[in-house]
Amino acid sequence: MKNIDSNTHVTGTSVYLDDLPILQGTLFAAAYGSPVAHGILHQLELTEALQMPGVVRILTAKDIPGENQIGGIIPDEPLFADHHIHFAGMPLALVVAQSRDAASAAVKKIRAIIDPLEVITNPRIAQAQGALIMPPKSVVHGDTETAWAQCTHIFQGEIDINGQEHLYIETQGAYALPQEHGSLKVYSSTQGPTAVQRTIARVLGIPMHRLEVVVTRLGGGFGGKEDQANTWAALCALAAHVLNKPVKYALHRMEDMAMTGKRHPYMADFKIGLDDALKILAYEVTFFQNAGASADLSPAVLQRTLFHCTNAYYIPNVTATAFSCRTHLPPNTAFRGFGGPQGMYVIEAAIAAAAAGLHIDKTLIQRANLIRTNEAFPYGQLAQSEAIACWDKAVSLYDLDNMRAAIHTFNTEHLLLKKGMAVMPICFGISFTNTLMNNARSLVHIYSDGSVGISTGAVEMGQGVNTKILQVAARTLGIAVERVKINATSTYTVANTSPSAASATADLNGKATWTACKTLLERLLALAAKDLGTAAENLTIENEVVLFNGTPTEWNWLRLVNTAFVQRVSLSENGHYATPSIHYDNETGKGHPFSYHVYGTAIIEVTVDCLRGTYETDSVKVVHDFGISMNPDIDRGQIEGGIVQGIGWMTLEEVIYNQQGRLLSNALSTYKVPDIYAAPKEILIDHLHTDHDNLAIFRSKAVGEPPLMYGIGAWFALRDAILAFHPDAAIPFTAPMTPERVLMALYSKQSAESKPAHEEKVSHLGID
């Protein structure tokens, strides 16, 4: 089945926030962000701005009737800075004017008197100074201290992973409309309508039932609108509440890039130990997460980093510690993968370091340590593993040995062009790491004409979740898909929702919809069963015809609905689903936090121009653990998009702040994302179909986040190509691998492994 939005997308008729009709009297807002990253605010000079044509009001912290606080997990983030400034771009004031241009012009006339303070942008420095969001967290499995003695090869090194700009096509924004009885209706470009509702209620000091938050769809989110949409919705709601006028604010691209957080940059230290059979016996890793100026979602992101620190490998002795470090950057936030990719890159780097030190192919270590069913992850959950099945099928299906031979031949024949290859296994847990968030509701109405309307907490943002929910309803009720409509997400129809994130949206909302539809179907079939003189268990419905033990009857869908309507039987149902069996103890660091895991293996091949440092991704060949895909076309689209986004993070996309905490890569002229020429020339995707039961909807495993991690392999494929040109190249474990870094590595003078011990990035501490 095609995505139900396909036609409106290609014809330009899909409705986003900026497509909503503007009510008469609507005002427009623009925020004045701090020009410095850290300081004490003494005064805001607003006089000149207030005199600008079209300006209606300038709001500051003193205009907030409730609490000047939007922090979720930790209440450490003011909506407006009123004294202490924590990052460049932090809102100090909101201009409200009669037009967008008037508001933007007035913002430029505001002046702030600020005493600057020391700016910290490096998480290691923040950690050394004790600037932490929260106490460090750890996951411990086995005993690394005693395990080191059993290791014949030990390696250690340092990691530096940059962030990533979300670059959703639709920028952040909101449109707030006053309603009767002091209520507000807020259209928000958010992944978390309930979070927006809760935040506005806090800022305005009013109960949540006076706030309706509505989302039709997003023009992309990738996690950047899970929590950070709260700021812009709260600003619009505040202005609408104070002025009793509709207020809209859709950020300019450069505003969005400068004032919002990114994927978390990480630094890390690792130590890995192997025996002579290449089994990894011990692994220690310390993560330094650059949280930015406030917590946002950093504690949860950090938790997932720890959960994914061993990727698809079984390691009997693990000590992983993570510091969430407070710096003076915009609060970093959720991004596709939610901390997992950073943890997975580090273990892949550690294995690469070990392979280099042992002068063997990295894949030998990878294959030898893939996790097997009933082996435990460091956090205690036992694996139902498809890791080896994915790896072996990829090796066989795509003929890895022949690929290697062809690359060797090519490299022998070409002096200034070199190919490289890497194999990237993945293992990604599906569920919110915060157990209480793993629930959803679905409100299903069957109308008297037989059509069906469904409201859930799911937010459509291009991932196809509405299509899958429609499929669930049509399949469960046995009716044509044309009878079903998925409504806009509203906190008035479905309350207390979890955000559309963690790759769990289709599972949670799909199962809630299945529950509601199943209850409705049982209710309807009971009417036919009574007429037919049989038990309802003997009846099913297919293609809108009621079957008795597989044989068609005179009852059909419309007769069922009409009979129920006439007999005053309810045609509405609210389904609730809470993921069973999941739990996690933060004190012990053990539990079963995920409903299931998604596995896969990708083989990535690249070609490097060794004269210029530029490169192309030739192919990405994947075997992916789909379970049983309920919509292969949508799932394939998610995999292809995830791969390209992951490659972008690992290669081109470099977020650059200066020492004063100001964003330098603040436009598409300075921040490079993959275009059609940077995308792989070939992406092959094979479905690993499995018969194992799982908690996915219709056993169709989540596909939103896991494919991004295949892109990590591009970094290691580039490393392989560089070493083919310069076997002793110095290649620090720094991401992204931009063309500039490739060029420097191609002509580096001394390898990292051969440097003196006190300067080593990777040191071999054991015995060969």
Steps between C-alpha positions, in 0.01 A plus 500: 500500500627846412548770759159666536667842472675424170253685281473813714878515543578491129218742415601745771166483681613340827427738788783606731510771765581774251211391274231568761269790409586812700219646709428869477690690767783247523825640636848371423785437740880493485739420782803703601773254591801575714801616298737336752522143625556564871449807707292705741215702351482850648263679270295469184466817297163472324405862431620517142345163416164602648494803273539294184197497265253220568637398840223418748684371807836365615475224760769401748524277806303746712192444281476130582194439721609151600848353531795606288601139449476254209742228616346153485717231654688755710351850560811692400392689185329841522278603211653848512837584651428747778843519663743222406559430129602145415542487120513719193149524361329453837173701478513830687190662350216433255392769257134483395407704193244530224720321247788257497730755338412764761576260783833397346600864439422598859708212639806660339442819700514332840820543699607298803751607765674180605806430714671211319619194693732212407363288216547121503427303184710187567333227710831375641570845641148521639538161668836598648339812649209302642245655263265204467130478421467214748726246672673257263324178401654158451417160362714217638503140384743243629833616646736687269766539770565127520434444130796707387738233627341249262549727197801441277437818299390832648443826315380841601416824327308826485191594302356832384154488340337817369131587512249522217245760395147360464430711193135402480345667193233668713661718767378530857178692543160542665171685455300579816133599487306630804175314565206566731524455877868593501603197297751475218528291187859456391611360167854383560768341286578247772563130545359524853160673521457413867844638585404827331168503686672435834766765439252772402285420804805547721603829341150648501399357836180342364375138500569275204133456415491862380764429238444309180814418301440387142744347250398398149848398387860614519737584220762284670600469862781245556474564877559874474131568566455250782583749774628818338168583334384589852692829494333646193153379591535647849615836359202519262259388770634761742455777245150382406404472866629846592366680193187287440595487131609214273880487482716310254874437492672287236877525532729606220748226410797689646306571820417133530859390449643754745243470781433125517703204620653225285593135526724473805872523432690244706858447605604164636788289630504126439700199608440162338654159570499183287633147528687309230170369358401865437226487762447835669533423871489850646386844395513823694367826361447846640266734312505879526166617365476865394153573635509872434362756742215300654378145537232486231496125417870443571452264797287266288735529201793415725317194632452364149869561423585269788244242386653491151866524594570142386292520180432149365777331699507285810770611742504321836668781694393859442533819701340797327478839668345814358519865607236744380704820479352850520650735242398837359342376178128479418358198686569195288208268452354188346612396155423182310674227699480697827857444624527147369706590191766672710543195721512271197763709323732473801492120518554480124800732539636287783474188283668685211785600731541141615497371142763755396720407793471131421540558123183309420174578326247665726225262390678208671447663838149615415374159389662320794315710755146540360242449772304176506153420628482485881828684545460809716541863408694702761170625648381146566243435224544172317529519123267343245774546246495521123852648489676195359218423257518853358879496479528159336225571250663831402838332455346228283239701311734781400810275467728687738811309392446596137440863602832497686681351202352758263602783734853361522522481121369854461744637756791323333411653165432857620758728658283796603163330539456252783200298608419405855243278661349445843244264646263660751280283723229670702285415800248755621251469785139603441310678779531823692773449758263667750257213560199717587502655151430169329124534469251639248131546434283491191146636467307321224159611376292300254250732335151391400599491132774248573793740480757502778681790666807442714682733737827400668794666666724423203645792307555452127835649399578314183564161656168359379350429842151610396510260207593213729227587752249511215622157389457366853139621516403378153662161554347450845149610400519320165401809301635701207770752580291770331253483790764609754625849575775593746427830671739775606663441836333700777542502877122541529425169326791296636655621824825433687685378193864405468696674224537346158854379553718201594386311187206383713219715361354245258527221756336692785227681308452213259438255783265746672309526171497122463362468854218747431414348161506146638256599775271669248512201267410261782208726588376502140547131432299419812198652323546278195568197719168545677317516168686200360457296815870436552783613719683818402827305505385323182470826311762709323485782250698528179453748218202637694316165492426305818620139477370204699788257536639644178173493305334829396172595671235758418655738752744766385672803650219748431238267643708456815538875544136581425377229735722627780384855441131405508546288811687781677824303523805721544699556183786672679788355696811628675790257480790512743831319466792482741807300398516191722805348665729804482670630814828653610653569841711817496662403829635164384538595133321178404168414342309430183456850353420406140204315353729357233815577300550565130809351335668544166826505307617739231800477268612847397740570214658839424746652254743773607668749269844497661607821330209711625369316807152478352307176495191317382292231665480230237257265665324407822383140503275408788336201660244640742295334770146608409315229686204482260466843339141622475598765244826420318491818289479731800760297689737508204461878480584531869811285457626692199443835672660381822808373318554832322444699820747277684759536225453877517565501874812291460647681198378846395302658780719701734347723767751772584485739795775751573662536841239761594220247445364655180389271220712544188331230290175694513379467140502248217799683354711396800321184614514226240240223479488214250351592165418267212870482409604403855240226530618144433494402136336173598297394803397134513271384780419139575229403747598255771159346557467331838222295654586594857219664691570853616308792645493699178165572338421199277865396568613784269809630678569871545708656226527872581835524677703178453601561135680824585770295673593331172646837403768459769661248268575776248755650743684169528481438125671836444761402757560178307546692173743746661711211633503345153671816377714566807534191723661702782250787490408673824123482521364623833159374603334831426165527325386620256755387243479813287695531174743728686567231760536237230757715318700560818501129581605405146815707537563463873859424594469262792237252606326543835606146599870579458510820707677516838292356788424835666350631175317188392142511380504120476751300702563127501542413866510121471704231337470400135 
